[in-house]
Amino acid sequence: MTRVQFRFKNVIQRLGEVFTVSSTGYNGIFSILSVNQAAVYIGGDSAAATPPIRAVYVPCDTSLTENSQLIWNSTSYKIRKVIELRFRGVNIAKMLILTDWTGGPSPAEPTM
């Protein structure tokens, strides 16, 4: 792990909030994207998505995949895109683009 990767990971661990994917806890720094910002990452799908569209910054060694379900603050989100953030050719962090979960019942909600 490079010095920059280590620094980003420490900042995310210190300031990030806990979320879960497949019952595993992770830390990330959450932000809200405007529809125009989201369109840069997910194209025309951003217009169809229900706001708010969120971005989460996670350490570079986090292995999460698109279309996974992420639970944060008792709300389910779909990971629409995983983007590697690079500095001088080195992956220093990842940005996850999230939209509301629409892939069936949420594990946070009871099913009958």
C-alpha positions, 0 to 999 in steps of 0.5 A, a space after each residue: 500500500 502506497 503512502 497516499 493509499 494509506 492516508 486515504 484509508 485512514 481518513 475514511 476510517 476516521 471520518 466515514 460512516 458504517 454501511 453494510 453489503 451482504 452482512 459485512 460492515 464497511 466505512 465510507 464517506 457519503 455525499 449527495 450528487 446533483 442529477 447533472 453530476 450523476 449523469 457524468 457517471 451513470 449517463 441517462 439513467 440518472 434522470 430516471 433515478 429517484 433523488 437523492 443520488 449518492 456517492 460514497 468514497 471507500 478505501 482502494 482495497 474495498 471489493 464491492 461490485 455493481 448491482 450489489 445492495 448497500 444498507 446505510 441508515 436503515 435504507 437500501 441502495 443499489 451500487 450503480 457504478 464503482 469508479 477507481 480514483 487515481 493519482 499518478 496512475 495509482 488507485 487511491 480510493 473508489 467512488 460508489 454511485 448509489 441510487 434507491 434500491 429497486 431490485 425487490 424487497 429490501 432485507 431491512 423490510 420484513 417480507 410476508 
